[in-house]
Structures are given as C-alpha cells and as structure tokens.
Amino acid sequence: MKQKNKLTEYWDSKRNKISTDIGKWIGGQEVYIRNHPLFAELFMQYSYMQIQVLNVTGKLISKELATWLENNFMCMSYPDARIWCNQIGALAGMNATSPSAAITAGVLAADSRAYGGSLTTKLAMAFIQQAVNKIAMGQPVEQLIAEAPIKHGKPAIVGYVRPVDKKDERILPHQRMTENLGFKKGPHLRLSEQLSTFLEAEYGSGINIGGYTAAFLSDQGFTPEEGYQIKALCVASGVAACFSDNVNHKKHEFLPKRCEDIRYTGPQIRSL
C-alpha cells in the first residue's frame, strides 16, 4: 500500500474530485441549486433574478427585492453609444465580432473603480458599511468626509460623484420604488442621505445611483463582495443594444475620424 505523503496529503484528498455545496446537475432527472431542486421547486415559481442571487449568495430573496434589483439593472444599462462600455459594443458590432465577445468586452470595460456599477458597488458598499460602524462609535459625519481623499477639490467618495451631470435622474425613481415595494430605510440609507446633504451643501456634489444602491443593498444584508457578484453583468443590456445597432453598418462607419482629428504630441519625425 502506498504511504501517504504528509506534504501533499491535503491536495491528494482533492485530486480528481470536485467538492461543492453550491449545486449539482443529475442528468435526466433534476438540478439542485443550493439544495433547492430547480424543476420541483424553483421553476415557474421564482424569477431569474431570484435564482441569480441564490446562485451567488445562497439567499432565496423575496419577489419584492428581486423586482427592485431587476429595475435597478434597467437603469444601469442605457442604450447610448456615448457611454464607455457601449462604445466597445458598437465598435465590436461594426467589426462583425460575435455578440458574446462584444458583450464580454463591454462588461470588462465597465469593471472599473470609477464607473460601471459592478466594482463600484463593492467599493461603495464597503465605504457605507464602514461609515455606519464609525458613526455608531461616535464619529461625526464631517469627520467621515474629512478622511476621504480629495480629487479636483472635492472628497473622492465612491457613490457620491458623477462625471457628467451632478443630478442623477435615477435617484428619485429608486426612492419611490423602495417605498412602493415596502422597504424601510435602514441605517445605511439614512446615513447615505446625511452624507449626500452635507456634500451637496459644501461641495455641490450629492449621492449618485451607485451610492444609493450600495446603501440599499447593505440594508438588505448583502456583503460588498456579494454586491459585486450580483451586479457583475449590469451593463450587458446596453452593450448588446449598441452592438445590435451597428452590426449591419458599414465597416468604419461608427465614429470615423480624419487624420487632423488626432493631435499628435509624441517625438517629432526624424530624418535618417
């Protein structure tokens, strides 16, 4: 009998095995998602968003929360080719790539610390959750903001700036939706409103949809990493729209440029 190697014993126990409690497909019979049978329990009873969150977090959320998230996704993916990630979808369509490649590239372009709704959700949730803890320990709002790094003369807090327009048209509809679906303001939403009021008064820069979403999801008990995973594909619809808009156009038709449109600032041409 072969003797166990203490150095590799752990890895040998995992060799050629997949160990998971996430789910399992039993061919011809059933699929289990976090111990919930798909066809016997979930199919036709729960929405796609409920299954998405179940897959990511193990939580089978209410239909009201799933509706909130679905409507939030609608507002994170405008079909406008001026938006960074959507330009990639448009260029990919013009160059006849596959829709899968176009959407994947657009989603990756939105995986940014500055915009996009996925990584920014994680960062904004981490901030607001830490902020709630600091407030509970007696730290004033003014000090919270004073601790933030300054960029362009304003506190650089993810969720409280917007590069294009200071007023975020998505906030009011989300506030109404939150109330209409029966959700109460928790400590994170309440603090986000205090921060927004202070920042608007002092710097003319209030909360954006990322900050509101981060506070709401934190009140629902999600971690920053769970928020990141749930929102990972939130821009996909707009990217797909801009791909579709350009897939049958002539090559180079999207945003063509003349040579004089490009200002060259590199080394001068040399004589050899």
C-alpha positions, 0 to 999 in steps of 0.5 A: 500500500502506498504511504501517504505523503504528509506534504501533499496529503491535503491536495491528494484528498482533492485530486480528481474530485470536485467538492461543492455545496453550491449545486449539482446537475443529475442528468435526466432527472433534476438540478439542485441549486443550493439544495433547492431542486430547480424543476420541483421547486424553483421553476415557474415559481421564482424569477431569474433574478431570484435564482441569480442571487441564490446562485451567488449568495445562497439567499432565496430573496423575496419577489419584492427585492428581486423586482427592485434589483431587476429595475435597478439593472434597467437603469444601469444599462442605457442604450447610448453609444456615448457611454464607455462600455457601449462604445466597445459594443458598437465598435465590436458590432461594426467589426462583425465580432460575435455578440458574446465577445462584444458583450464580454468586452463591454462588461470588462470595460465597465469593471472599473473603480470609477464607473460601471456599477459592478466594482463600484458597488463593492467599493461603495458598499464597503465605504457605507458599511464602514461609515455606519460602524464609525458613526455608531462609535461616535464619529461625526459625519464631517469627520467621515468626509474629512478622511476621504481623499480629495480629487479636483477639490472635492472628497473622492467618495465612491457613490457620491460623484458623477462625471457628467451631470451632478443630478442623477435622474435615477435617484428619485425613481429608486426612492419611490420604488423602495417605498412602493415595494415596502422597504424601510430605510435602514441605517445605511440609507439614512446615513447615505442621505446625511452624507449626500446633504452635507456634500451637496451643501459644501461641495455641490456634489450629492449621492449618485445611483451607485451610492444609493444602491450600495446603501440599499443593498447593505440594508438588505444584508448583502456583503460588498463582495456579494454586491459585486457578484450580483451586479457583475453583468449590469451593463450587458443590456446596453452593450448588446443594444449598441452592438445590435445597432451597428452590426449591419453598418458599414465597416468604419462607419461608427465614429470615423475620424480624419487624420487632423482629428488626432493631435499628435504630441509624441517625438517629432519625425526624424530624418535618417 
